[in-house]
């Protein structure tokens, strides 16, 4: 039996828009931290995907750390 009160998921932000914003963030972080090493922290399970995309566009050295909440 299907619950008629549950609305189907709808896309709010497209993948192109997300990719564009990640690139913008990466450029800004690279400018702000030029000459420094970035310490990036991702919360597992799903945060690593965003972190990986961001790290790819950074133009400064980066050290990635991961934590998993209990």
HTML snippet that shows the backbone in 3Dmol.js (N, CA, C, O; Angstrom):
<script src="https://3Dmol.org/build/3Dmol-min.js"></script>
<div id="view" style="width:600px;height:400px;position:relative"></div>
<script>
const pdb = `
ATOM      1  N   UNK A   1       0.830  -1.177   0.000  1.00  0.00           N
ATOM      2  CA  UNK A   1       0.000   0.000   0.000  1.00  0.00           C
ATOM      3  C   UNK A   1       0.882   1.250   0.000  1.00  0.00           C
ATOM      4  O   UNK A   1       1.764   1.394   0.846  1.00  0.00           O
ATOM      5  N   UNK A   2       0.647   2.118  -0.919  1.00  0.00           N
ATOM      6  CA  UNK A   2       1.443   3.325  -1.067  1.00  0.00           C
ATOM      7  C   UNK A   2       0.816   4.458  -0.267  1.00  0.00           C
ATOM      8  O   UNK A   2      -0.398   4.662  -0.311  1.00  0.00           O
ATOM      9  N   UNK A   3       1.660   5.202   0.473  1.00  0.00           N
ATOM     10  CA  UNK A   3       1.189   6.332   1.258  1.00  0.00           C
ATOM     11  C   UNK A   3       1.049   7.543   0.341  1.00  0.00           C
ATOM     12  O   UNK A   3       2.047   8.041  -0.181  1.00  0.00           O
ATOM     13  N   UNK A   4      -0.168   8.020   0.141  1.00  0.00           N
ATOM     14  CA  UNK A   4      -0.410   9.140  -0.778  1.00  0.00           C
ATOM     15  C   UNK A   4       0.064  10.474  -0.212  1.00  0.00           C
ATOM     16  O   UNK A   4       0.097  11.467  -0.939  1.00  0.00           O
ATOM     17  N   UNK A   5       0.430  10.522   1.065  1.00  0.00           N
ATOM     18  CA  UNK A   5       0.892  11.763   1.675  1.00  0.00           C
ATOM     19  C   UNK A   5       2.357  12.059   1.363  1.00  0.00           C
ATOM     20  O   UNK A   5       2.805  13.192   1.537  1.00  0.00           O
ATOM     21  N   UNK A   6       3.094  11.076   0.913  1.00  0.00           N
ATOM     22  CA  UNK A   6       4.512  11.252   0.617  1.00  0.00           C
ATOM     23  C   UNK A   6       4.666  11.772  -0.806  1.00  0.00           C
ATOM     24  O   UNK A   6       4.247  11.131  -1.770  1.00  0.00           O
ATOM     25  N   UNK A   7       5.275  12.948  -0.913  1.00  0.00           N
ATOM     26  CA  UNK A   7       5.483  13.538  -2.228  1.00  0.00           C
ATOM     27  C   UNK A   7       6.742  12.954  -2.855  1.00  0.00           C
ATOM     28  O   UNK A   7       7.704  12.654  -2.149  1.00  0.00           O
ATOM     29  N   UNK A   8       6.743  12.791  -4.170  1.00  0.00           N
ATOM     30  CA  UNK A   8       7.954  12.295  -4.834  1.00  0.00           C
ATOM     31  C   UNK A   8       9.088  13.319  -4.716  1.00  0.00           C
ATOM     32  O   UNK A   8       8.846  14.522  -4.617  1.00  0.00           O
ATOM     33  N   UNK A   9      10.311  12.827  -4.728  1.00  0.00           N
ATOM     34  CA  UNK A   9      11.466  13.724  -4.659  1.00  0.00           C
ATOM     35  C   UNK A   9      11.535  14.575  -5.914  1.00  0.00           C
ATOM     36  O   UNK A   9      11.192  14.123  -7.006  1.00  0.00           O
ATOM     37  N   UNK A  10      11.977  15.797  -5.747  1.00  0.00           N
ATOM     38  CA  UNK A  10      12.165  16.676  -6.894  1.00  0.00           C
ATOM     39  C   UNK A  10      13.538  17.313  -6.797  1.00  0.00           C
ATOM     40  O   UNK A  10      14.036  17.579  -5.703  1.00  0.00           O
ATOM     41  N   UNK A  11      14.126  17.548  -7.913  1.00  0.00           N
ATOM     42  CA  UNK A  11      15.453  18.140  -7.961  1.00  0.00           C
ATOM     43  C   UNK A  11      15.352  19.626  -7.639  1.00  0.00           C
ATOM     44  O   UNK A  11      14.553  20.348  -8.235  1.00  0.00           O
ATOM     45  N   UNK A  12      16.168  20.074  -6.695  1.00  0.00           N
ATOM     46  CA  UNK A  12      16.162  21.473  -6.293  1.00  0.00           C
ATOM     47  C   UNK A  12      17.338  22.210  -6.929  1.00  0.00           C
ATOM     48  O   UNK A  12      17.187  23.327  -7.426  1.00  0.00           O
ATOM     49  N   UNK A  13      18.498  21.581  -6.910  1.00  0.00           N
ATOM     50  CA  UNK A  13      19.708  22.167  -7.494  1.00  0.00           C
ATOM     51  C   UNK A  13      20.293  21.151  -8.457  1.00  0.00           C
ATOM     52  O   UNK A  13      20.497  19.993  -8.092  1.00  0.00           O
ATOM     53  N   UNK A  14      20.563  21.575  -9.684  1.00  0.00           N
ATOM     54  CA  UNK A  14      21.095  20.672 -10.699  1.00  0.00           C
ATOM     55  C   UNK A  14      22.584  20.391 -10.509  1.00  0.00           C
ATOM     56  O   UNK A  14      23.293  21.164  -9.865  1.00  0.00           O
ATOM     57  N   UNK A  15      23.047  19.285 -11.073  1.00  0.00           N
ATOM     58  CA  UNK A  15      24.454  18.904 -10.920  1.00  0.00           C
ATOM     59  C   UNK A  15      25.395  19.926 -11.545  1.00  0.00           C
ATOM     60  O   UNK A  15      26.497  20.139 -11.040  1.00  0.00           O
ATOM     61  N   UNK A  16      24.975  20.562 -12.638  1.00  0.00           N
ATOM     62  CA  UNK A  16      25.821  21.579 -13.269  1.00  0.00           C
ATOM     63  C   UNK A  16      26.011  22.772 -12.336  1.00  0.00           C
ATOM     64  O   UNK A  16      27.105  23.328 -12.242  1.00  0.00           O
ATOM     65  N   UNK A  17      24.952  23.155 -11.656  1.00  0.00           N
ATOM     66  CA  UNK A  17      25.021  24.277 -10.724  1.00  0.00           C
ATOM     67  C   UNK A  17      25.926  23.939  -9.542  1.00  0.00           C
ATOM     68  O   UNK A  17      26.690  24.786  -9.081  1.00  0.00           O
ATOM     69  N   UNK A  18      25.842  22.715  -9.058  1.00  0.00           N
ATOM     70  CA  UNK A  18      26.698  22.279  -7.951  1.00  0.00           C
ATOM     71  C   UNK A  18      28.158  22.269  -8.388  1.00  0.00           C
ATOM     72  O   UNK A  18      29.021  22.773  -7.669  1.00  0.00           O
ATOM     73  N   UNK A  19      28.443  21.701  -9.556  1.00  0.00           N
ATOM     74  CA  UNK A  19      29.820  21.655 -10.056  1.00  0.00           C
ATOM     75  C   UNK A  19      30.389  23.056 -10.235  1.00  0.00           C
ATOM     76  O   UNK A  19      31.553  23.298  -9.914  1.00  0.00           O
ATOM     77  N   UNK A  20      29.585  23.975 -10.739  1.00  0.00           N
ATOM     78  CA  UNK A  20      30.028  25.351 -10.926  1.00  0.00           C
ATOM     79  C   UNK A  20      30.393  25.977  -9.586  1.00  0.00           C
ATOM     80  O   UNK A  20      31.422  26.641  -9.461  1.00  0.00           O
ATOM     81  N   UNK A  21      29.547  25.762  -8.589  1.00  0.00           N
ATOM     82  CA  UNK A  21      29.802  26.354  -7.267  1.00  0.00           C
ATOM     83  C   UNK A  21      31.022  25.742  -6.599  1.00  0.00           C
ATOM     84  O   UNK A  21      31.782  26.456  -5.945  1.00  0.00           O
ATOM     85  N   UNK A  22      31.230  24.450  -6.744  1.00  0.00           N
ATOM     86  CA  UNK A  22      32.414  23.799  -6.171  1.00  0.00           C
ATOM     87  C   UNK A  22      33.676  24.395  -6.789  1.00  0.00           C
ATOM     88  O   UNK A  22      34.653  24.640  -6.082  1.00  0.00           O
ATOM     89  N   UNK A  23      33.665  24.631  -8.100  1.00  0.00           N
ATOM     90  CA  UNK A  23      34.817  25.255  -8.761  1.00  0.00           C
ATOM     91  C   UNK A  23      35.050  26.664  -8.237  1.00  0.00           C
ATOM     92  O   UNK A  23      36.193  27.060  -8.010  1.00  0.00           O
ATOM     93  N   UNK A  24      33.983  27.418  -8.046  1.00  0.00           N
ATOM     94  CA  UNK A  24      34.109  28.773  -7.500  1.00  0.00           C
ATOM     95  C   UNK A  24      34.709  28.735  -6.096  1.00  0.00           C
ATOM     96  O   UNK A  24      35.602  29.519  -5.773  1.00  0.00           O
ATOM     97  N   UNK A  25      34.215  27.822  -5.269  1.00  0.00           N
ATOM     98  CA  UNK A  25      34.752  27.678  -3.913  1.00  0.00           C
ATOM     99  C   UNK A  25      36.228  27.298  -3.944  1.00  0.00           C
ATOM    100  O   UNK A  25      37.032  27.841  -3.187  1.00  0.00           O
ATOM    101  N   UNK A  26      36.578  26.365  -4.823  1.00  0.00           N
ATOM    102  CA  UNK A  26      37.967  25.932  -4.944  1.00  0.00           C
ATOM    103  C   UNK A  26      38.884  27.070  -5.348  1.00  0.00           C
ATOM    104  O   UNK A  26      39.981  27.214  -4.808  1.00  0.00           O
ATOM    105  N   UNK A  27      38.440  27.873  -6.294  1.00  0.00           N
ATOM    106  CA  UNK A  27      39.245  29.034  -6.723  1.00  0.00           C
ATOM    107  C   UNK A  27      39.417  30.028  -5.576  1.00  0.00           C
ATOM    108  O   UNK A  27      40.519  30.524  -5.344  1.00  0.00           O
ATOM    109  N   UNK A  28      38.338  30.316  -4.865  1.00  0.00           N
ATOM    110  CA  UNK A  28      38.411  31.281  -3.769  1.00  0.00           C
ATOM    111  C   UNK A  28      39.293  30.772  -2.638  1.00  0.00           C
ATOM    112  O   UNK A  28      40.094  31.531  -2.092  1.00  0.00           O
ATOM    113  N   UNK A  29      39.160  29.511  -2.281  1.00  0.00           N
ATOM    114  CA  UNK A  29      40.003  28.924  -1.231  1.00  0.00           C
ATOM    115  C   UNK A  29      41.462  28.971  -1.657  1.00  0.00           C
ATOM    116  O   UNK A  29      42.332  29.294  -0.848  1.00  0.00           O
ATOM    117  N   UNK A  30      41.741  28.651  -2.921  1.00  0.00           N
ATOM    118  CA  UNK A  30      43.114  28.669  -3.432  1.00  0.00           C
ATOM    119  C   UNK A  30      43.716  30.069  -3.348  1.00  0.00           C
ATOM    120  O   UNK A  30      44.895  30.215  -3.028  1.00  0.00           O
ATOM    121  N   UNK A  31      42.931  31.083  -3.627  1.00  0.00           N
ATOM    122  CA  UNK A  31      43.415  32.468  -3.526  1.00  0.00           C
ATOM    123  C   UNK A  31      43.631  32.844  -2.060  1.00  0.00           C
ATOM    124  O   UNK A  31      44.667  33.406  -1.704  1.00  0.00           O
ATOM    125  N   UNK A  32      42.659  32.536  -1.224  1.00  0.00           N
ATOM    126  CA  UNK A  32      42.732  32.919   0.187  1.00  0.00           C
ATOM    127  C   UNK A  32      43.875  32.226   0.933  1.00  0.00           C
ATOM    128  O   UNK A  32      44.432  32.793   1.874  1.00  0.00           O
ATOM    129  N   UNK A  33      44.224  31.018   0.526  1.00  0.00           N
ATOM    130  CA  UNK A  33      45.226  30.234   1.237  1.00  0.00           C
ATOM    131  C   UNK A  33      46.469  29.956   0.394  1.00  0.00           C
ATOM    132  O   UNK A  33      47.161  28.960   0.606  1.00  0.00           O
ATOM    133  N   UNK A  34      46.745  30.836  -0.555  1.00  0.00           N
ATOM    134  CA  UNK A  34      47.924  30.676  -1.412  1.00  0.00           C
ATOM    135  C   UNK A  34      49.176  30.585  -0.539  1.00  0.00           C
ATOM    136  O   UNK A  34      49.362  31.369   0.392  1.00  0.00           O
ATOM    137  N   UNK A  35      50.032  29.608  -0.864  1.00  0.00           N
ATOM    138  CA  UNK A  35      51.266  29.421  -0.112  1.00  0.00           C
ATOM    139  C   UNK A  35      51.096  28.643   1.179  1.00  0.00           C
ATOM    140  O   UNK A  35      52.063  28.469   1.920  1.00  0.00           O
ATOM    141  N   UNK A  36      49.903  28.175   1.463  1.00  0.00           N
ATOM    142  CA  UNK A  36      49.645  27.412   2.677  1.00  0.00           C
ATOM    143  C   UNK A  36      49.123  26.022   2.316  1.00  0.00           C
ATOM    144  O   UNK A  36      48.698  25.775   1.188  1.00  0.00           O
ATOM    145  N   UNK A  37      49.165  25.136   3.285  1.00  0.00           N
ATOM    146  CA  UNK A  37      48.581  23.807   3.112  1.00  0.00           C
ATOM    147  C   UNK A  37      47.224  23.780   3.793  1.00  0.00           C
ATOM    148  O   UNK A  37      47.088  24.182   4.949  1.00  0.00           O
ATOM    149  N   UNK A  38      46.229  23.307   3.072  1.00  0.00           N
ATOM    150  CA  UNK A  38      44.859  23.228   3.583  1.00  0.00           C
ATOM    151  C   UNK A  38      44.675  21.917   4.341  1.00  0.00           C
ATOM    152  O   UNK A  38      45.142  20.866   3.901  1.00  0.00           O
ATOM    153  N   UNK A  39      43.995  21.986   5.473  1.00  0.00           N
ATOM    154  CA  UNK A  39      43.571  20.802   6.209  1.00  0.00           C
ATOM    155  C   UNK A  39      42.074  20.656   5.961  1.00  0.00           C
ATOM    156  O   UNK A  39      41.285  21.477   6.429  1.00  0.00           O
ATOM    157  N   UNK A  40      41.678  19.620   5.232  1.00  0.00           N
ATOM    158  CA  UNK A  40      40.270  19.410   4.890  1.00  0.00           C
ATOM    159  C   UNK A  40      39.725  18.234   5.692  1.00  0.00           C
ATOM    160  O   UNK A  40      40.360  17.184   5.790  1.00  0.00           O
ATOM    161  N   UNK A  41      38.550  18.423   6.257  1.00  0.00           N
ATOM    162  CA  UNK A  41      37.927  17.404   7.090  1.00  0.00           C
ATOM    163  C   UNK A  41      36.571  17.038   6.510  1.00  0.00           C
ATOM    164  O   UNK A  41      35.724  17.907   6.302  1.00  0.00           O
ATOM    165  N   UNK A  42      36.364  15.757   6.249  1.00  0.00           N
ATOM    166  CA  UNK A  42      35.082  15.275   5.726  1.00  0.00           C
ATOM    167  C   UNK A  42      34.413  14.381   6.757  1.00  0.00           C
ATOM    168  O   UNK A  42      35.060  13.563   7.411  1.00  0.00           O
ATOM    169  N   UNK A  43      33.118  14.555   6.884  1.00  0.00           N
ATOM    170  CA  UNK A  43      32.332  13.692   7.762  1.00  0.00           C
ATOM    171  C   UNK A  43      31.807  12.539   6.910  1.00  0.00           C
ATOM    172  O   UNK A  43      31.053  12.753   5.960  1.00  0.00           O
ATOM    173  N   UNK A  44      32.209  11.323   7.253  1.00  0.00           N
ATOM    174  CA  UNK A  44      31.747  10.149   6.529  1.00  0.00           C
ATOM    175  C   UNK A  44      30.313   9.862   6.935  1.00  0.00           C
ATOM    176  O   UNK A  44      29.965  10.171   8.074  1.00  0.00           O
ATOM    177  N   UNK A  45      29.537   9.355   6.181  1.00  0.00           N
ATOM    178  CA  UNK A  45      29.604   8.527   5.022  1.00  0.00           C
ATOM    179  C   UNK A  45      29.599   9.320   3.708  1.00  0.00           C
ATOM    180  O   UNK A  45      30.290   8.923   2.770  1.00  0.00           O
ATOM    181  N   UNK A  46      28.876  10.385   3.608  1.00  0.00           N
ATOM    182  CA  UNK A  46      28.679  10.999   2.301  1.00  0.00           C
ATOM    183  C   UNK A  46      29.502  12.252   2.042  1.00  0.00           C
ATOM    184  O   UNK A  46      29.579  12.697   0.896  1.00  0.00           O
ATOM    185  N   UNK A  47      30.109  12.828   3.045  1.00  0.00           N
ATOM    186  CA  UNK A  47      30.868  14.059   2.867  1.00  0.00           C
ATOM    187  C   UNK A  47      32.106  13.904   2.012  1.00  0.00           C
ATOM    188  O   UNK A  47      32.605  14.886   1.463  1.00  0.00           O
ATOM    189  N   UNK A  48      32.612  12.688   1.888  1.00  0.00           N
ATOM    190  CA  UNK A  48      33.839  12.486   1.121  1.00  0.00           C
ATOM    191  C   UNK A  48      33.648  12.785  -0.366  1.00  0.00           C
ATOM    192  O   UNK A  48      34.609  13.145  -1.046  1.00  0.00           O
ATOM    193  N   UNK A  49      32.448  12.646  -0.873  1.00  0.00           N
ATOM    194  CA  UNK A  49      32.194  12.914  -2.293  1.00  0.00           C
ATOM    195  C   UNK A  49      32.395  14.399  -2.578  1.00  0.00           C
ATOM    196  O   UNK A  49      33.071  14.767  -3.539  1.00  0.00           O
ATOM    197  N   UNK A  50      31.808  15.245  -1.744  1.00  0.00           N
ATOM    198  CA  UNK A  50      31.997  16.684  -1.897  1.00  0.00           C
ATOM    199  C   UNK A  50      33.460  17.045  -1.724  1.00  0.00           C
ATOM    200  O   UNK A  50      34.008  17.817  -2.512  1.00  0.00           O
ATOM    201  N   UNK A  51      34.105  16.487  -0.687  1.00  0.00           N
ATOM    202  CA  UNK A  51      35.512  16.801  -0.436  1.00  0.00           C
ATOM    203  C   UNK A  51      36.381  16.412  -1.621  1.00  0.00           C
ATOM    204  O   UNK A  51      37.279  17.165  -1.997  1.00  0.00           O
ATOM    205  N   UNK A  52      36.136  15.263  -2.211  1.00  0.00           N
ATOM    206  CA  UNK A  52      36.920  14.823  -3.371  1.00  0.00           C
ATOM    207  C   UNK A  52      36.762  15.797  -4.534  1.00  0.00           C
ATOM    208  O   UNK A  52      37.747  16.141  -5.187  1.00  0.00           O
ATOM    209  N   UNK A  53      35.545  16.242  -4.800  1.00  0.00           N
ATOM    210  CA  UNK A  53      35.315  17.207  -5.875  1.00  0.00           C
ATOM    211  C   UNK A  53      36.032  18.519  -5.589  1.00  0.00           C
ATOM    212  O   UNK A  53      36.624  19.117  -6.487  1.00  0.00           O
ATOM    213  N   UNK A  54      35.979  18.965  -4.340  1.00  0.00           N
ATOM    214  CA  UNK A  54      36.624  20.220  -3.970  1.00  0.00           C
ATOM    215  C   UNK A  54      38.144  20.115  -4.067  1.00  0.00           C
ATOM    216  O   UNK A  54      38.797  21.015  -4.595  1.00  0.00           O
ATOM    217  N   UNK A  55      38.697  19.039  -3.569  1.00  0.00           N
ATOM    218  CA  UNK A  55      40.158  18.859  -3.586  1.00  0.00           C
ATOM    219  C   UNK A  55      40.686  18.855  -5.019  1.00  0.00           C
ATOM    220  O   UNK A  55      41.782  19.355  -5.274  1.00  0.00           O
ATOM    221  N   UNK A  56      39.934  18.306  -5.939  1.00  0.00           N
ATOM    222  CA  UNK A  56      40.371  18.264  -7.340  1.00  0.00           C
ATOM    223  C   UNK A  56      40.585  19.648  -7.937  1.00  0.00           C
ATOM    224  O   UNK A  56      41.429  19.814  -8.818  1.00  0.00           O
ATOM    225  N   UNK A  57      39.840  20.639  -7.475  1.00  0.00           N
ATOM    226  CA  UNK A  57      39.966  21.976  -8.061  1.00  0.00           C
ATOM    227  C   UNK A  57      40.862  22.907  -7.257  1.00  0.00           C
ATOM    228  O   UNK A  57      41.149  24.017  -7.705  1.00  0.00           O
ATOM    229  N   UNK A  58      41.306  22.482  -6.089  1.00  0.00           N
ATOM    230  CA  UNK A  58      42.195  23.323  -5.294  1.00  0.00           C
ATOM    231  C   UNK A  58      43.562  23.418  -5.950  1.00  0.00           C
ATOM    232  O   UNK A  58      44.060  22.448  -6.522  1.00  0.00           O
ATOM    233  N   UNK A  59      44.160  24.593  -5.861  1.00  0.00           N
ATOM    234  CA  UNK A  59      45.491  24.819  -6.428  1.00  0.00           C
ATOM    235  C   UNK A  59      46.528  25.009  -5.335  1.00  0.00           C
ATOM    236  O   UNK A  59      47.600  25.561  -5.583  1.00  0.00           O
ATOM    237  N   UNK A  60      46.220  24.557  -4.132  1.00  0.00           N
ATOM    238  CA  UNK A  60      47.141  24.599  -3.002  1.00  0.00           C
ATOM    239  C   UNK A  60      47.248  23.182  -2.446  1.00  0.00           C
ATOM    240  O   UNK A  60      46.355  22.363  -2.666  1.00  0.00           O
ATOM    241  N   UNK A  61      48.332  22.883  -1.727  1.00  0.00           N
ATOM    242  CA  UNK A  61      48.446  21.551  -1.133  1.00  0.00           C
ATOM    243  C   UNK A  61      47.316  21.318  -0.118  1.00  0.00           C
ATOM    244  O   UNK A  61      46.870  22.241   0.564  1.00  0.00           O
ATOM    245  N   UNK A  62      46.877  20.078  -0.041  1.00  0.00           N
ATOM    246  CA  UNK A  62      45.777  19.758   0.871  1.00  0.00           C
ATOM    247  C   UNK A  62      46.027  18.411   1.540  1.00  0.00           C
ATOM    248  O   UNK A  62      46.506  17.462   0.919  1.00  0.00           O
ATOM    249  N   UNK A  63      45.686  18.358   2.832  1.00  0.00           N
ATOM    250  CA  UNK A  63      45.728  17.120   3.600  1.00  0.00           C
ATOM    251  C   UNK A  63      44.292  16.803   3.979  1.00  0.00           C
ATOM    252  O   UNK A  63      43.614  17.624   4.596  1.00  0.00           O
ATOM    253  N   UNK A  64      43.828  15.619   3.613  1.00  0.00           N
ATOM    254  CA  UNK A  64      42.441  15.225   3.883  1.00  0.00           C
ATOM    255  C   UNK A  64      42.371  14.341   5.123  1.00  0.00           C
ATOM    256  O   UNK A  64      43.185  13.436   5.310  1.00  0.00           O
ATOM    257  N   UNK A  65      41.396  14.621   5.949  1.00  0.00           N
ATOM    258  CA  UNK A  65      41.115  13.814   7.132  1.00  0.00           C
ATOM    259  C   UNK A  65      39.641  13.433   7.079  1.00  0.00           C
ATOM    260  O   UNK A  65      38.830  14.142   6.485  1.00  0.00           O
ATOM    261  N   UNK A  66      39.304  12.319   7.698  1.00  0.00           N
ATOM    262  CA  UNK A  66      37.942  11.833   7.687  1.00  0.00           C
ATOM    263  C   UNK A  66      37.542  11.443   9.107  1.00  0.00           C
ATOM    264  O   UNK A  66      38.336  10.875   9.857  1.00  0.00           O
ATOM    265  N   UNK A  67      36.298  11.759   9.462  1.00  0.00           N
ATOM    266  CA  UNK A  67      35.760  11.308  10.735  1.00  0.00           C
ATOM    267  C   UNK A  67      34.422  10.629  10.475  1.00  0.00           C
ATOM    268  O   UNK A  67      33.717  10.932   9.513  1.00  0.00           O
ATOM    269  N   UNK A  68      34.104   9.710  11.358  1.00  0.00           N
ATOM    270  CA  UNK A  68      32.833   9.007  11.238  1.00  0.00           C
ATOM    271  C   UNK A  68      32.111   9.139  12.579  1.00  0.00           C
ATOM    272  O   UNK A  68      32.569   8.608  13.591  1.00  0.00           O
ATOM    273  N   UNK A  69      30.993   9.843  12.581  1.00  0.00           N
ATOM    274  CA  UNK A  69      30.261   9.988  13.837  1.00  0.00           C
ATOM    275  C   UNK A  69      29.658   8.660  14.270  1.00  0.00           C
ATOM    276  O   UNK A  69      29.333   7.807  13.443  1.00  0.00           O
ATOM    277  N   UNK A  70      29.520   8.506  15.548  1.00  0.00           N
ATOM    278  CA  UNK A  70      28.937   7.257  16.082  1.00  0.00           C
ATOM    279  C   UNK A  70      27.442   7.304  16.039  1.00  0.00           C
ATOM    280  O   UNK A  70      26.782   6.348  16.445  1.00  0.00           O
TER     281      UNK A  70
END
`;
const viewer = $3Dmol.createViewer("view");
viewer.addModel(pdb, "pdb");
viewer.setStyle({}, {cartoon: {color: "spectrum"}});
viewer.zoomTo();
viewer.render();
</script>
